[in-house]
Amino acid sequence: ASFISIQALPALLDLPQEAEVSEVSCGSRHTAAVTRGGELYTWGWGKYGQLGHGDDASSDQPRRVEHLVAEGLRVEAVVCGPWTTYVCVLE
């Protein structure tokens, strides 16, 4: 079982230098960020697959959702629910 730290206060995270975040949404135990370039990064508790990486792994570090990049999809918006993540994309 993975340990995921839950922080009550904002914390700095490492994203690639070229990734300028334009939107962030928080679920009950996970977070998603959209970059100006249309990429999606997610982190936190992933038990129900809500991080979008094709598994149920959890991560304290932001990871780019590679499936969206591979499909040529540009993320426009993201909304996190308690155990879900909704993503609006453009082809």
Helices and strands as residue ranges (DSSP letters): E 21-26, E 30-35, E 40-44, E 59-64, H 66-70, E 74-80, E 85-90
